[in-house]
Amino acid sequence: MENVLRSTRITLEMIKWEHSIFALPFALTGAVLAAGGWPRLPVLGWILVCMVSARSAAMAFNRLVDARIDAANPRTAMRAIPAGQLSSGFVAAFTVVAAAIFIFAAAMLNRLTLELAPLALLVVLGYSYMKRVTRWSHLVLGLALGIAPSAAWIAVRGSYDPRMLLLTGIVILWVGGFDVLYACQDFDYDRKAGLFSIPATFGLEGAFWIARAMHIGVLVLIALLVHAFALGPIALVGMAVVALLLAYEHAIISPKDLRRMNAAFFTLNGIISVVFFLAVAADIFLTH
């Protein structure tokens, strides 16, 4: 039992479960928009379980699938599996358990969430193979997180609204953009190993321009979302802050200086997602 608890703790550290903050605020945004306020507490609780379990399964599976690649990359060689801290068997079992929890939580919401749960798992687990087949794997990662707000809407309503495609699109381009920037750290290794990525294909300068274009696309979709849901001035102020944070993210790193990548990737993007949710939620609670 002690070994299981130790391995579980190491696994949670490995998958950085606290980084669920990237997608969770957008899922909550979808839930709040669907409910016109806070959804019922049981629904909100099962949405949270779905989010954490799906992400945990996806991240554990990614580390499992990429163990050999991680071992050969100096930046990732000390991750838990290549470093010998965890066995592949334990991580595989953790993935299966997390996926089962996700399916169960989806079943507790409504029939449509249960029916779509296997498709959602296919997307979030399938991302792990994308770097082997397409340079646009960054957008697949964006899709894996971007289905969260749409799934939350379905969890609350039991049906879908095409307007949620705007929020899903925002997350796809936002995540895709910052993942392109993050992948710049592995530019040399990806080329050497024959892995696909936008930096490996277009070079660092080209990757930065593509990331900028994706984040400009985020701002366009935000404007359309505000209009589609008739959001008011509180939301507009929050979205202006999001725009400034995105601009700052691009200002503190460059193709010639990636030293502040962790600040740009982890800190700023966590803040962006929280600000986005708070702006929409405050607008709905105070003005609608």
C-alpha positions in Angstrom: 0.0 0.0 0.0 2.9 2.4 0.8 4.4 1.8 -2.6 1.0 2.5 -4.3 0.6 5.7 -2.4 4.1 6.8 -3.2 3.7 6.0 -6.9 0.4 7.8 -7.0 2.0 10.9 -5.4 4.8 10.8 -8.0 2.3 10.3 -10.8 0.3 13.3 -9.7 3.5 15.4 -9.6 4.5 14.0 -13.0 1.2 15.0 -14.7 1.1 18.3 -12.9 -2.5 17.9 -12.0 -2.6 21.5 -10.7 -2.2 22.7 -14.3 -5.9 21.7 -14.7 -6.3 25.5 -14.2 -5.6 26.0 -17.9 -8.8 24.3 -19.0 -11.0 24.3 -15.9 -11.9 28.0 -16.0 -13.1 27.6 -19.6 -15.2 24.6 -18.7 -16.7 26.7 -15.9 -17.3 29.5 -18.4 -19.3 27.0 -20.6 -21.2 25.8 -17.5 -22.1 29.4 -16.4 -23.2 30.4 -19.9 -25.4 27.3 -20.2 -27.0 27.9 -16.8 -27.2 31.7 -17.0 -25.5 31.6 -13.6 -24.2 28.8 -11.4 -25.4 25.4 -12.4 -26.8 23.1 -9.8 -24.1 21.9 -7.3 -24.3 18.2 -8.2 -23.8 19.0 -11.9 -20.9 21.4 -11.1 -19.3 18.7 -9.0 -19.5 16.0 -11.7 -18.1 18.5 -14.3 -15.1 19.0 -12.0 -14.6 15.3 -11.7 -14.8 14.9 -15.4 -12.3 17.6 -16.0 -9.7 16.4 -13.5 -10.0 12.7 -14.4 -9.9 13.3 -18.2 -6.9 15.5 -17.9 -5.2 13.1 -15.5 -5.8 10.2 -18.0 -4.5 12.2 -20.9 -1.3 13.5 -19.2 -0.4 10.0 -17.7 -1.0 8.4 -21.1 1.1 11.1 -22.8 4.0 10.5 -20.4 3.6 6.7 -21.0 3.6 7.0 -24.8 6.5 9.5 -24.8 8.7 7.8 -22.3 11.3 6.7 -24.8 11.3 10.2 -26.5 11.6 11.9 -23.1 14.5 9.7 -22.1 16.4 10.8 -25.2 15.6 14.5 -24.7 17.9 16.3 -22.2 15.1 18.7 -21.2 12.8 15.8 -20.2 15.2 12.9 -19.3 14.5 13.4 -15.6 10.7 12.8 -15.9 9.5 10.1 -13.7 9.3 7.2 -16.1 12.6 7.6 -17.9 14.2 8.4 -14.5 13.0 5.0 -13.2 10.8 6.6 -10.5 7.6 5.0 -12.0 7.0 1.8 -13.9 5.1 1.9 -17.2 2.7 -0.7 -15.7 1.7 1.6 -12.9 1.2 4.6 -15.1 -0.9 2.5 -17.5 -3.1 1.3 -14.6 -3.4 4.9 -13.4 -4.5 5.9 -16.9 -7.2 3.2 -17.0 -8.5 4.2 -13.6 -8.7 7.9 -14.4 -10.5 7.1 -17.7 -13.0 4.9 -15.9 -13.7 7.7 -13.4 -14.3 10.0 -16.3 -16.8 7.7 -17.9 -18.6 7.2 -14.6 -18.8 10.9 -14.0 -20.1 11.5 -17.5 -22.8 8.9 -16.9 -23.8 10.8 -13.7 -24.5 14.0 -15.8 -26.9 13.0 -18.6 -27.2 10.5 -21.5 -25.5 12.7 -24.1 -22.4 13.3 -22.0 -22.1 9.5 -21.6 -22.6 8.9 -25.3 -19.9 11.5 -26.1 -17.5 10.5 -23.4 -15.6 7.8 -25.5 -15.1 10.4 -28.3 -13.7 12.9 -25.8 -11.3 10.2 -24.5 -10.3 9.5 -28.1 -9.4 13.1 -28.6 -7.5 13.7 -25.3 -5.6 10.4 -25.5 -5.0 10.6 -29.3 -3.1 13.8 -28.9 -0.1 11.9 -27.6 0.5 10.4 -31.0 0.1 13.6 -33.1 3.7 14.8 -32.8 4.6 11.7 -34.8 2.3 12.5 -37.7 1.6 16.2 -38.1 3.2 19.6 -37.5 -0.2 20.9 -36.3 -0.2 18.7 -33.2 -0.4 22.0 -31.2 -3.9 22.5 -32.5 -4.9 19.0 -31.5 -3.8 19.8 -28.0 -5.9 22.9 -28.2 -8.9 20.7 -29.3 -8.3 18.4 -26.3 -8.7 21.3 -24.0 -11.2 23.2 -26.2 -13.9 20.5 -26.0 -14.1 21.2 -22.2 -16.4 24.3 -22.4 -18.7 22.6 -25.0 -18.8 19.5 -22.8 -19.7 21.6 -19.8 -22.6 23.2 -21.8 -23.9 19.7 -22.7 -23.5 18.6 -19.1 -25.8 21.5 -18.0 -28.3 21.6 -20.8 -28.3 18.0 -22.2 -28.0 19.5 -25.7 -25.6 21.6 -27.7 -25.6 25.2 -28.9 -23.5 26.1 -32.0 -22.4 29.4 -30.3 -20.1 27.2 -28.1 -18.0 26.6 -31.1 -16.7 30.1 -30.6 -15.5 29.3 -27.1 -14.0 26.0 -28.2 -12.2 27.9 -31.0 -10.9 30.4 -28.5 -9.3 27.6 -26.5 -8.0 25.8 -29.5 -6.1 28.9 -30.8 -5.0 30.0 -27.3 -3.6 26.7 -26.4 -2.2 26.1 -29.8 -0.4 29.4 -29.8 1.2 29.0 -26.4 2.1 25.3 -27.2 3.9 26.5 -30.3 5.9 28.9 -28.2 6.7 26.2 -25.6 7.8 23.7 -28.3 10.5 26.2 -29.4 12.5 24.8 -26.5 12.7 21.5 -28.3 13.4 22.9 -31.7 16.8 21.2 -32.1 15.8 17.9 -30.6 12.6 17.6 -32.6 14.5 18.1 -35.9 17.1 15.6 -34.8 14.5 13.0 -33.7 12.3 13.5 -36.8 9.3 14.7 -34.7 6.8 17.1 -36.1 6.2 20.5 -34.7 5.7 24.0 -36.0 9.1 25.2 -34.7 10.8 22.2 -36.3 9.1 22.9 -39.6 9.1 26.7 -39.9 12.0 27.6 -37.6 11.8 29.7 -34.5 11.0 33.0 -36.2 8.3 31.4 -38.2 6.9 29.7 -35.1 6.6 33.0 -33.2 4.7 34.6 -36.1 2.3 31.6 -36.3 1.8 31.8 -32.5 1.1 35.5 -32.8 -1.4 34.8 -35.6 -3.2 32.2 -33.5 -3.5 34.6 -30.6 -4.8 37.4 -32.8 -7.4 34.8 -33.9 -8.3 34.4 -30.2 -9.1 38.1 -29.9 -11.3 38.0 -33.0 -13.3 35.0 -31.7 -13.6 36.7 -28.3 -15.2 39.7 -29.9 -17.7 37.3 -31.7 -18.4 35.5 -28.4 -19.2 38.7 -26.6 -21.6 39.6 -29.4 -23.2 36.1 -29.6 -24.0 36.0 -25.9 -24.8 39.7 -25.6 -22.2 40.1 -22.9 -21.8 43.6 -21.3 -19.1 46.1 -20.3 -17.8 43.9 -17.4 -16.9 41.1 -19.9 -15.4 43.7 -22.3 -13.1 45.0 -19.6 -12.0 41.5 -18.7 -11.4 40.6 -22.3 -9.3 43.8 -22.7 -7.2 42.5 -19.8 -6.9 39.1 -21.5 -5.6 40.9 -24.7 -3.0 42.8 -22.7 -1.8 39.6 -21.0 -1.5 37.8 -24.3 0.5 40.8 -25.6 2.8 40.7 -22.6 3.3 37.0 -23.0 4.7 37.6 -26.5 6.8 40.6 -25.2 8.8 38.7 -22.6 10.1 36.0 -24.9 11.6 36.0 -28.4 13.1 33.6 -30.8 16.5 34.7 -29.5 15.6 34.6 -25.8 13.5 31.8 -24.3 14.7 32.2 -20.7 11.3 33.4 -19.4 9.3 30.6 -21.2 8.1 29.1 -17.9 6.7 32.5 -16.8 5.0 33.0 -20.2 3.7 29.4 -20.4 2.6 28.5 -16.8 2.0 31.8 -14.9 0.5 34.1 -17.6 -1.7 31.4 -19.2 -3.0 30.4 -15.8 -3.9 34.0 -15.1 -5.4 34.4 -18.6 -7.8 31.5 -18.1 -8.9 32.7 -14.7 -9.5 36.3 -15.8 -11.5 35.1 -18.8 -13.8 33.1 -16.5 -14.2 35.8 -13.9 -15.0 38.4 -16.6 -17.8 36.3 -18.1 -19.1 35.1 -14.8 -19.2 38.6 -13.3 -21.0 39.9 -16.3 -23.6 37.2 -16.2 -24.2 37.4 -12.4 -24.2 41.2 -12.2 -25.9 42.4 -15.4 -28.1 39.6 -16.8 
